[in-house]
Amino acid sequence: MARGRAVAVVALLVLSGCQGFDGGGGETVTPAPVPTAGGEVTGDAEAVADRHRRSLDNRSHTTTVSLSVTYPNGTTARLRDEFAVRSDGSYRYHRRVSGPYPQYVSNVTLWQADATEYRRVDSGPGGTSVRTSDAGGLADRTVSGFLRRALTGFDVTVDQGSDRTRLTGEQTDSLGVPLPDDLRNARNGTLEVEIRDDIVRWVTVRAGADHPSLDRSVSVRVRVTVQRVGATDPTRPAWARE
């Protein structure tokens, strides 16, 4: 169990957010009303996240998370996480960082299969290292926890269509915005979500934040997409061998 927790910290750093999702004071946020499976506005964020997770259970899919930080001079830094999950539960996790990202994060690729984790980490200019360990893998590769927290952090409006549901939201104190360690005070956030067949196909969160060490404000954008449901088939990397 301890090992699985350590893997989760590495793989979902961008989604946890150093400030948490309780406003910093521990207060409980009432879940925003969002659609049930039948399209009625009687569910809550917990139900949407649970349906999303169940709908992807034992199905191959690709989930991509991109977090970008744009500075006043127009420079943009990005962190991109991708989970390519097979129907048997094995997966490839890939993280890449570019630009002046406001947190120390290493580029890393994981291959998880048969209770064994292979981790390849950039170790310097042109160098990499590979480690192998016993691990149960991430309990939730659908990032449903992030979806739940994002939805509870915004006042949500529902637009129910015949084949999809769109959610939009705003929040002055943006509790649903994960921030890199060096940023503070997410605010003036907006949320956009599209749900089809109970799967959250994409989420976009935008907000402003403060960069205390630079004494200036920056723009933050988080984008989560779910694609290739039932059609993802990652292959085992050559370096992921005993």
Summary of the structure (lengths in Angstrom):
residues: 242
radius of gyration: 18.2
end to end distance: 22.7
largest distance: 53.5
contacts: 743
relative contact order: 0.21
helix: 14%
strand: 44%
